[in-house]
Amino acid sequence: MLGVKYTTRNARAEGLLHKPKEATMSLKHVTDLYEAAYLVTEGYRIEEVECIPISRTLACRISFRDEGEIEKTQSVFYSKAACVNLHAFRQAYGQVNGFVHTAKKSYEKERKELAGGEA
């Protein structure tokens, strides 16, 4: 299982499952679940899923460790030349979707706790 840190714009992580080895590593961020699943399929690790409130919806930014070749991998994805094993991609998509769902649940729980604490 991939380790992921769930965060929100307004608070610290609630569930830290994986601590990055380098404190100063650079991250690449994506919001597209298919792109994130493709990157996972290509061997990149999700470092963080951050919930970002946008108007009345909640978006999630998925962060990957920038290991030098990630931009090249992203360009393959955007040029529509990506080729993956379907089973591996479906599994990666399920993982990414699960992380996003967990992050959103965590965000909503935190929001309710903050609202209850202010009353």
N, C-alpha and C positions, 0 to 999 in steps of 0.2 A: 504494500500500500504506500502511496505517496504521502509524504508528510506535508502538511499545509498549516499556515498560520492564518486564522480568520481575524480580520480587523474591520473597523468602521472608521469613518472620518472623525467621529466624536469621542472615541475611546480606545483603550488598549486592547490587545488581542484577548479573546476569551478562551480559545483552545489552541495552545501552541503544541503542535505535534512534532515539529521539526525545527531545529535551530540552524540557521545557515552557518556554515563553517567560517566564512569570511565576513567580517562585520562591514567591510566597505565594498562588497561586490556590487556590480551594477545589474539592474533588473530591466527586463523588457516587459511591457504591459500590453495585454490584449483584452478586448471585451467580447469578441466573437467566440462562441462556444465551439464552433467547427474548427476555427483556427487553433484554439487551445487544444482540442482533441488531436489535431494533426501534429502539433508540437510535442505532445505527450507520446504519440505514436512514434515520433522520430527520436525519442529518448530524452527530451528535455523535462526537467522536474519543475513542478509547480511549487513556488516558494510561499505564495500568499494569495488569498482571495479577499479583496476589499470591497465592501458595499459602499456605494456612493448614491445618495439621494439626488434624483434629477426630476425636478418638477414634482409630479405626484407618483412617479415610479421609482424603482430601486434598481440601479445598474450594478453590475459586479465587474471589477477590474481584476484580471488574473495575471499574476506576475510570475515570470520565469527568470531564472538565472541566465544572464547573458554570457554565454560561453564561446563567443567569437563567431561561430557559424550560424547563430540563430537568425541573423538578418538574411543570410543566403537561403535558409530553410523557409523563412517567411516569403521571400520573393518567389520561390517555387510554388508556394501555396497560392499567392495572388496572381501568378501568371497562368493559373489553372493547369499546371503541369504536375501537380502532386499525384503520387501513386502510392497507395497503402494497402496493406492486408485488411480486408473488410472486417474480419473478426476482431483484429487488434484495434481498429478504429472505433468499432462499436463499443468495445470494452473501455477504451480511453474516453469516449464521449460520455458513457455512463458515469465514469469516475469524475470527470469535470462537472457534469450536471449535478452529481451528488455533492461535490464541494460547494458549488454555487448555492444549492438548496440549503445546505448546512449554514453557510455564511449568512444567507438571508434570514433564516430562522434565528440565528444568533443576534443579528442586527435588530430584528423585531422584539426579541426578548429584552435586549438591552434598552431599547427605546421605551418599552413599557415600564421597565424598572426605573428609568430616569424620570419618566412622567409621574410615576407613583411617588417618587422621592421628593418631587417638587411641590406636591399638593399639600 
